[in-house]
Amino acid sequence: MSIAIDREGWSGEGDFTETVLAALAGMPDVAALRVEDSPASRAEAGYAFISNEIYVQSATRAEVTATRRFGIVPWRQRIEVPLVALAEIQRFLEGQDEIGPPDYSDEGMIQYLRTHRVVAPYQTRGVKVVEMVRIYAAGRGPRDEAATVASS
């Protein structure tokens, strides 16, 4: 099953970001993905710092719970429970040979940091490319208003 990836806010820079997106797109119970550039990205002489954020929206299942409304009236409430948590996403990505364990993770974010050197033809010095990828559950990142993922 192929899911749509919202790339509207992403410049397309970052090979490692593309690798992570491809892995997440193949993960079961992922409903949608959104990738965008982070404001921390910059480039200067000798290096380029690429920072991208990926928001993962999990598929959900409906559950009905019994509660009391106003403390006395029995009430049945339908809630949507996500099928994939961020910890499961981390375990899935750790199992991928080309990705591996994250450099940092906590209950709200997974972060990878990769570096490589690019030497253009006929140049002696190259440019060091530092790529940071942060993964959030949709609606839980530092920029929640940008984290809404349109599932197509």
C-alpha positions as YAML, in Angstrom:
chain: A
units: angstrom
residues:
- id: 1
  name: MET
  ca: [0.00, 0.00, 0.00]
- id: 2
  name: SER
  ca: [1.40, 3.37, -1.02]
- id: 3
  name: ILE
  ca: [0.60, 6.46, 0.99]
- id: 4
  name: ALA
  ca: [0.70, 10.05, -0.18]
- id: 5
  name: ILE
  ca: [3.55, 12.17, 1.14]
- id: 6
  name: ASP
  ca: [2.89, 15.90, 1.47]
- id: 7
  name: ARG
  ca: [6.12, 17.52, 0.21]
- id: 8
  name: GLU
  ca: [4.72, 21.03, -0.27]
- id: 9
  name: GLY
  ca: [6.82, 22.65, 2.46]
- id: 10
  name: TRP
  ca: [10.02, 20.80, 1.57]
- id: 11
  name: SER
  ca: [12.73, 21.99, -0.81]
- id: 12
  name: GLY
  ca: [13.74, 18.41, -1.62]
- id: 13
  name: GLU
  ca: [17.22, 18.68, -0.10]
- id: 14
  name: GLY
  ca: [18.53, 15.78, 1.93]
- id: 15
  name: ASP
  ca: [19.25, 12.26, 0.74]
- id: 16
  name: PHE
  ca: [18.86, 10.81, 4.23]
- id: 17
  name: THR
  ca: [15.46, 12.49, 4.58]
- id: 18
  name: GLU
  ca: [14.36, 10.76, 1.38]
- id: 19
  name: THR
  ca: [15.58, 7.41, 2.76]
- id: 20
  name: VAL
  ca: [13.59, 7.90, 5.98]
- id: 21
  name: LEU
  ca: [10.47, 8.91, 4.03]
- id: 22
  name: ALA
  ca: [10.70, 5.80, 1.86]
- id: 23
  name: ALA
  ca: [10.99, 3.58, 4.94]
- id: 24
  name: LEU
  ca: [8.08, 5.27, 6.73]
- id: 25
  name: ALA
  ca: [5.90, 5.05, 3.62]
- id: 26
  name: GLY
  ca: [6.31, 1.27, 3.73]
- id: 27
  name: MET
  ca: [5.48, 0.98, 7.43]
- id: 28
  name: PRO
  ca: [2.13, -0.62, 8.25]
- id: 29
  name: ASP
  ca: [-0.51, 1.56, 9.96]
- id: 30
  name: VAL
  ca: [0.99, 4.88, 8.82]
- id: 31
  name: ALA
  ca: [-1.84, 6.91, 7.30]
- id: 32
  name: ALA
  ca: [0.00, 9.99, 6.01]
- id: 33
  name: LEU
  ca: [3.38, 11.75, 6.01]
- id: 34
  name: ARG
  ca: [4.31, 15.41, 5.78]
- id: 35
  name: VAL
  ca: [7.86, 16.69, 5.34]
- id: 36
  name: GLU
  ca: [9.00, 20.29, 5.50]
- id: 37
  name: ASP
  ca: [12.14, 22.36, 5.83]
- id: 38
  name: SER
  ca: [13.03, 23.54, 9.29]
- id: 39
  name: PRO
  ca: [13.95, 27.20, 9.83]
- id: 40
  name: ALA
  ca: [17.35, 26.06, 11.15]
- id: 41
  name: SER
  ca: [18.63, 25.20, 7.63]
- id: 42
  name: ARG
  ca: [21.51, 27.31, 6.33]
- id: 43
  name: ALA
  ca: [24.58, 27.17, 4.12]
- id: 44
  name: GLU
  ca: [27.89, 28.99, 4.31]
- id: 45
  name: ALA
  ca: [31.35, 28.57, 2.84]
- id: 46
  name: GLY
  ca: [32.59, 25.06, 3.52]
- id: 47
  name: TYR
  ca: [29.39, 23.53, 4.91]
- id: 48
  name: ALA
  ca: [25.65, 23.20, 4.46]
- id: 49
  name: PHE
  ca: [23.28, 22.45, 7.34]
- id: 50
  name: ILE
  ca: [20.04, 20.87, 6.19]
- id: 51
  name: SER
  ca: [17.29, 20.48, 8.76]
- id: 52
  name: ASN
  ca: [14.02, 18.72, 7.89]
- id: 53
  name: GLU
  ca: [10.98, 17.76, 9.94]
- id: 54
  name: ILE
  ca: [8.79, 14.74, 9.24]
- id: 55
  name: TYR
  ca: [5.29, 14.46, 10.71]
- id: 56
  name: VAL
  ca: [3.78, 10.97, 10.85]
- id: 57
  name: GLN
  ca: [0.02, 10.51, 11.08]
- id: 58
  name: SER
  ca: [-0.99, 7.10, 12.37]
- id: 59
  name: ALA
  ca: [-4.00, 5.18, 11.20]
- id: 60
  name: THR
  ca: [-6.65, 4.99, 13.93]
- id: 61
  name: ARG
  ca: [-9.33, 2.67, 15.17]
- id: 62
  name: ALA
  ca: [-12.52, 3.69, 16.92]
- id: 63
  name: GLU
  ca: [-13.16, 2.62, 20.50]
- id: 64
  name: VAL
  ca: [-16.25, 3.19, 22.58]
- id: 65
  name: THR
  ca: [-15.73, 3.95, 26.25]
- id: 66
  name: ALA
  ca: [-18.30, 4.31, 29.01]
- id: 67
  name: THR
  ca: [-18.08, 7.49, 31.05]
- id: 68
  name: ARG
  ca: [-20.39, 9.64, 33.14]
- id: 69
  name: ARG
  ca: [-21.59, 12.97, 31.87]
- id: 70
  name: PHE
  ca: [-22.03, 15.65, 34.52]
- id: 71
  name: GLY
  ca: [-20.97, 13.02, 37.01]
- id: 72
  name: ILE
  ca: [-24.27, 11.12, 36.95]
- id: 73
  name: VAL
  ca: [-25.54, 10.42, 33.44]
- id: 74
  name: PRO
  ca: [-24.03, 7.28, 31.84]
- id: 75
  name: TRP
  ca: [-22.50, 8.24, 28.51]
- id: 76
  name: ARG
  ca: [-20.82, 6.30, 25.74]
- id: 77
  name: GLN
  ca: [-18.00, 8.17, 24.07]
- id: 78
  name: ARG
  ca: [-16.31, 7.25, 20.81]
- id: 79
  name: ILE
  ca: [-12.59, 7.98, 20.65]
- id: 80
  name: GLU
  ca: [-10.01, 7.44, 17.92]
- id: 81
  name: VAL
  ca: [-6.98, 5.46, 19.12]
- id: 82
  name: PRO
  ca: [-3.76, 5.67, 17.04]
- id: 83
  name: LEU
  ca: [-2.39, 2.33, 15.88]
- id: 84
  name: VAL
  ca: [1.28, 3.40, 15.80]
- id: 85
  name: ALA
  ca: [3.14, 5.22, 18.56]
- id: 86
  name: LEU
  ca: [6.41, 7.12, 18.15]
- id: 87
  name: ALA
  ca: [8.27, 4.38, 20.06]
- id: 88
  name: GLU
  ca: [7.08, 1.80, 17.49]
- id: 89
  name: ILE
  ca: [8.24, 4.07, 14.66]
- id: 90
  name: GLN
  ca: [11.66, 4.26, 16.31]
- id: 91
  name: ARG
  ca: [11.92, 0.46, 16.62]
- id: 92
  name: PHE
  ca: [10.87, 0.09, 12.98]
- id: 93
  name: LEU
  ca: [13.52, 2.57, 11.78]
- id: 94
  name: GLU
  ca: [16.21, 0.97, 13.96]
- id: 95
  name: GLY
  ca: [15.59, -2.29, 12.10]
- id: 96
  name: GLN
  ca: [16.29, -0.68, 8.73]
- id: 97
  name: ASP
  ca: [19.91, -1.24, 7.65]
- id: 98
  name: GLU
  ca: [20.30, 2.14, 5.94]
- id: 99
  name: ILE
  ca: [18.82, 4.10, 8.88]
- id: 100
  name: GLY
  ca: [19.66, 2.46, 12.21]
- id: 101
  name: PRO
  ca: [19.23, 3.85, 15.73]
- id: 102
  name: PRO
  ca: [18.53, 7.56, 16.23]
- id: 103
  name: ASP
  ca: [21.08, 9.98, 17.63]
- id: 104
  name: TYR
  ca: [18.49, 11.32, 20.07]
- id: 105
  name: SER
  ca: [14.92, 10.43, 21.00]
- id: 106
  name: ASP
  ca: [12.39, 11.22, 23.68]
- id: 107
  name: GLU
  ca: [8.64, 10.72, 24.07]
- id: 108
  name: GLY
  ca: [7.83, 13.42, 21.51]
- id: 109
  name: MET
  ca: [10.59, 13.31, 18.90]
- id: 110
  name: ILE
  ca: [13.12, 11.12, 17.08]
- id: 111
  name: GLN
  ca: [16.24, 12.85, 15.73]
- id: 112
  name: TYR
  ca: [18.88, 11.70, 13.27]
- id: 113
  name: LEU
  ca: [22.06, 13.58, 12.40]
- id: 114
  name: ARG
  ca: [24.10, 12.53, 9.36]
- id: 115
  name: THR
  ca: [27.16, 14.10, 7.75]
- id: 116
  name: HIS
  ca: [28.99, 13.56, 4.49]
- id: 117
  name: ARG
  ca: [31.39, 15.49, 2.29]
- id: 118
  name: VAL
  ca: [30.57, 16.53, -1.27]
- id: 119
  name: VAL
  ca: [33.50, 17.32, -3.56]
- id: 120
  name: ALA
  ca: [32.54, 18.78, -6.90]
- id: 121
  name: PRO
  ca: [34.62, 17.84, -9.97]
- id: 122
  name: TYR
  ca: [37.83, 19.87, -10.40]
- id: 123
  name: GLN
  ca: [37.84, 21.08, -6.80]
- id: 124
  name: THR
  ca: [40.25, 20.18, -4.04]
- id: 125
  name: ARG
  ca: [38.07, 21.16, -1.11]
- id: 126
  name: GLY
  ca: [34.56, 19.94, -0.69]
- id: 127
  name: VAL
  ca: [31.52, 21.02, 1.21]
- id: 128
  name: LYS
  ca: [30.55, 19.26, 4.42]
- id: 129
  name: VAL
  ca: [26.83, 18.52, 4.43]
- id: 130
  name: VAL
  ca: [25.21, 18.09, 7.83]
- id: 131
  name: GLU
  ca: [21.65, 16.76, 7.67]
- id: 132
  name: MET
  ca: [19.34, 16.71, 10.68]
- id: 133
  name: VAL
  ca: [16.01, 14.91, 10.47]
- id: 134
  name: ARG
  ca: [13.43, 15.20, 13.22]
- id: 135
  name: ILE
  ca: [10.38, 12.95, 13.29]
- id: 136
  name: TYR
  ca: [7.20, 13.87, 15.19]
- id: 137
  name: ALA
  ca: [3.75, 12.37, 15.56]
- id: 138
  name: ALA
  ca: [1.40, 14.66, 13.61]
- id: 139
  name: GLY
  ca: [-0.02, 17.36, 15.85]
- id: 140
  name: ARG
  ca: [2.64, 16.96, 18.53]
- id: 141
  name: GLY
  ca: [5.64, 18.84, 17.16]
- id: 142
  name: PRO
  ca: [6.89, 22.26, 18.24]
- id: 143
  name: ARG
  ca: [4.92, 23.82, 15.40]
- id: 144
  name: ASP
  ca: [1.53, 22.15, 15.85]
- id: 145
  name: GLU
  ca: [-0.23, 24.44, 13.40]
- id: 146
  name: ALA
  ca: [2.07, 23.15, 10.63]
- id: 147
  name: ALA
  ca: [1.77, 19.54, 11.73]
- id: 148
  name: THR
  ca: [-1.71, 18.90, 10.44]
- id: 149
  name: VAL
  ca: [-1.31, 16.25, 7.79]
- id: 150
  name: ALA
  ca: [-3.81, 16.18, 4.96]
- id: 151
  name: SER
  ca: [-4.60, 12.55, 4.30]
- id: 152
  name: SER
  ca: [-5.27, 12.11, 0.63]
...
